[in-house]
């Protein structure tokens, strides 16, 4: 039997746009991070800013926790209900509200699919630059919340570089406009604060973005390397030469094996360690010269073969192979954890070596597929949850990878967000004082602490708790690593994993 609060939500959005029965809301128990889930109290589907504001105001006044949700493709649990929250789904707010081709601006609702915007403006030779691998299904509102990136963010930037203004519903239901369609808005940069806040500070209901004119020409190359180190050094030298490609992507041999077993078979050599996918764009008069310089740099680093795409079909195959790499992991492993660390690109070789050491130490294969140009790594830790202890080892390996990224001067996430998946790692990257400052920002927007609570920012005391837990685990892990191989596997399987951390699997990327 539904309660009075469900009745009130039904009054706002109507019977057909409010789900509350358990079998109806089960599909909203998690996002692309499937390791943790929980049933929401209800799921509502507003269609306007006014409806979102009325829903938020009612829930806030009655101390009912809630969270926003886009397409559910997030990889860190940011849209996972953990305490019976009401889920506000923005899927029906999917309109392209306005386009100004003269000034290269578009106004969209948050539920508009990323790639749909490009398709809707392509007739005017325009496009929307941020291109996550999930761009055919993820929404611009979700990109706003996570500050999503993509393969071409090396040259064109991530979501925050393309959002210029937004209408936002605050936790208590008030509506504000932040940013400015043109120029810089005076005062505090609230737009910059809200982009990437993972739905913890408010809900964007109208988003004004930059659209770009398509470049006159582009060239795409595929470069095969016998050694990962040579591929990594090539990336550094391309940027160091003053060339800013539209994209530089890297895959290692394990990733190549997976994608070649999928529907996007390129025919990668089976005895190379790495492949680079490099794209340059710009004026037709200069793009061939730039690509020639890129090819020459590849050759200086002992490239086995470098090919420039000879047709749109060949280029499309190469990009499809890269963008479907995460999903292709299912061809070679039943489970995997995808991490999202960031490092200075000058330290690619060093950190990739550390990832290889982690792989060998834990006895787990790790495939590397990532945005090499901006140092955004995506190590995929492969495991089988049916084997006792493997999930725990995979979690521990993932934590070591993220710590290696932080130690190299980077971050625990570049585009997937913190959510609940990496909230423990926040304690490694930030001090308790730094976390406290971030909590203070959250409390200014949400003094009751009920809007997507427990995401992004660790709760008070959590940093100390996690740090001590890590110290205990590290001490015991060193002891376990001294055991004979079989005994170590059995002991690790029985060993308690880190608080609040579980293995994650996903087919989104």
C-alpha positions, -999 to +999 in steps of 0.1 A: +000+000+000+014+034-010+018+061+016+007+098+016+041+109+002+036+088-029+001+102-032+016+137-032+042+128-059+014+114-080-005+147-077+026+165-091+034+142-121+004+120-126-002+083-120+017+071-150+048+090-142+053+077-107+065+042-100+066+029-064+058-009-065+090-030-059+088-048-092+085-014-110+115+003-093+138-027-095+154-015-127+165+017-109+184-002-081+218+007-096+235+024-125+264+010-146+283+002-114+265-030-105+284-041-074+260-023-051+223-017-054+192-008-034+155-003-041+144+033-043+113+045-024+098+056-057+108+068-092+092+100-106+095+113-142+091+151-144+088+168-177+096+204-168+116+226-145+085+235-125+077+198-119+113+192-107+111+222-084+078+211-069+091+175-064+123+187-047+104+212-025+080+187-012+107+160-005+129+185+012+102+200+034+093+164+045+129+153+050+127+126+023+161+118+007+162+119-031+186+118-060+186+126-097+192+100-124+200+103-161+204+073-184+220+051-157+252+046-176+274+061-148+302+038-137+307+049-101+273+044-084+263+080-084+227+072-093+224+042-070+199+045-042+215+034-009+189+044+016+155+042+000+157+075-018+132+088-042+148+088-077+140+117-099+145+104-134+151+131-160+146+107-190+115+124-202+131+158-202+148+151-235+141+181-257+164+202-278+149+236-267+168+260-290+197+263-314+216+295-323+238+285-352+251+321-357+265+322-321+271+284-318+249+278-288+223+251-280+198+248-251+189+213-241+170+195-214+191+171-193+176+139-207+188+147-243+212+119-254+247+132-261+249+119-296+214+131-305+226+167-301+253+162-328+228+145-351+203+173-347+229+200-356+249+181-382+230+195-411+246+228-404+281+212-402+281+215-364+286+190-336+289+187-298+325+179-289+324+159-256+322+123-267+322+096-240+323+061-253+287+058-241+276+089-261+250+070-280+230+064-248+243+087-220+226+121-215+239+156-214+225+160-179+245+130-167+276+144-185+269+177-166+268+159-133+300+138-139+319+164-159+323+136-186+352+136-210+358+114-240+383+105-267+385+140-282+388+160-249+425+162-254+420+190-279+385+202-271+381+197-234+356+180-211+320+189-204+328+219-182+346+235-212+314+233-233+287+242-208+282+280-205+250+283-185+223+263-168+190+265-150+193+246-117+168+234-091+184+236-057+178+210-030+150+229-014+132+235-047+144+270-054+154+277-091+185+296-101+202+305-133+240+302-133+267+310-159+261+332-189+254+323-226+281+347-236+310+361-216+318+354-180+291+358-154+302+381-125+303+368-089+312+333-078+316+306-104+286+286-094+284+269-128+319+256-124+310+243-089+279+225-101+294+208-132+309+176-118+291+178-084+275+144-091+240+154-083+248+163-047+242+201-050+212+205-074+196+193-106+202+210-139+170+212-159+181+234-188+217+234-201+232+259-225+262+244-244+287+254-270+284+236-304+313+237-328+317+238-366+331+206-380+368+208-389+375+211-426+395+179-426+408+151-404+433+123-406+434+092-385+464+069-379+469+035-363+504+028-350+516-006-338+544-008-312+564-038-300+568-021-266+544-002-244+572+021-234+578+032-270+541+039-275+540+059-242+571+079-251+556+086-286+525+103-269+548+125-248+569+136-278+539+143-300+526+168-274+561+180-267+565+189-304+536+214-301+511+191-319+477+189-302+459+160-319+421+157-316+427+124-299+454+099-289+441+066-276+460+036-265+452-001-261+475-029-249+476-065-263+450-078-239+425-051-249+433-058-286+426-095-281+392-086-267+380-062-294+393-085-322+370-112-308+340-088-310+321-075-340+347-048-346+376-070-358+406-049-370+431-077-371+456-063-346+490-082-346+491-107-317+527-101-309+527-063-302+523-047-268+504-015-278+485+003-304+479+041-307+449+056-324+458+091-333+436+117-349+444+152-361+420+177-375+419+213-387+422+232-420+424+211-451+456+229-462+476+218-432+462+186-418+483+163-440+515+181-429+506+176-393+499+139-398+532+135-415+549+150-385+530+126-362+541+096-384+577+107-383+576+109-344+561+074-343+590+061-365+616+077-342+602+055-314+606+022-332+570+019-344+565-014-362+539-001-386+519+031-389+488+033-412+467+063-421+431+055-427+422+056-464+385+058-461+357+069-438+348+032-433+383+023-422+384+052-398+349+043-384+361+007-379+391+018-359+370+041-337+343+015-332+369-010-321+382+015-295+349+027-282+335-008-277+366-020-259+350-020-224+321-041-236+344-064-255+360-075-222+331-099-218+348-120-245+378-128-224+366-125-188+333-130-169+339-100-146+361-069-144+366-037-125+372-006-145+393+021-129+396+058-140+428+073-127+446+103-142+483+109-144+507+134-160+512+120-195+550+123-190+547+095-165+527+070-186+556+045-190+563+045-153+527+041-141+519+015-167+549-005-154+534-002-119+501-015-132+519-044-147+535-051-113+501-050-096+488-074-122+516-099-116+515-095-078+478-102-075+478-129-102+451-110-122+452-099-158+448-061-164+438-047-198+447-011-205+424+011-227+427+048-222+429+084-233+467+085-236+469+121-247+456+135-214+467+107-191+433+094-183+438+057-176+412+030-177+428-002-164+404-031-166+411-056-139+398-090-150+386-117-125+361-144-120+337-139-091+331-176-090+366-183-078+369-177-041+390-147-033+393-132-068+368-104-063+386-093-032+420-094-049+406-074-078+393-047-054+426-045-037+445-043-070+422-015-082+429+005-050+466+001-056+463+013-092+444+044-080+470+051-053+498+048-079+480+075-100+478+098-070+514+092-061+524+102-096+507+136-092+473+126-106+438+119-095+415+089-087+391+099-115+391+117-147+355+113-160+337+084-143+332+103-110+336+092-074+300+082-065+301+053-040+328+033-058+358+055-051+346+073-020+371+054+001+399+066-022+390+102-014+407+096+019+439+088+002+438+118-022+426+144+003+433+153+040+405+154+065+407+192+064+403+192+027+374+168+029+359+190+056+360+221+033+341+201+006+315+190+031+311+227+041+302+235+004+277+206+004+260+219+035+256+254+021+235+239-007+219+211+013+220+218+050+198+187+057+222+164+039+195+144+021+203+150-016+223+121-030+238+117+004+268+094+008+281+101-027+313+119-037+322+133-003+330+109+026+308+113+057+325+128+089+350+104+103+351+083+072+386+094+061+402+084+094+383+051+094+393+042+058+429+052+064+432+030+094+415+001+077+439+005+048+469+003+072+456-029+087+449-044+053+484-034+040+501-050+070+481-082+066+485-082+028+523-081+031+521-112+053+498-129+029+521-122+000+548-141+018+527-173+018+532-201-008+511-194-039+482-218-031+481-209+006+481-172-003+451-176-027+431-194+000+440-168+027+432-139+004+399-154-003+390-155+033+405-121+041+380-092+047+379-066+020+380-029+025+350-013+042+325+001+017+343-014-013+331-042-035+340-055-070+323-038-099+315-049-133+302-030-163+297-031-200+296+006-204+325+028-212 
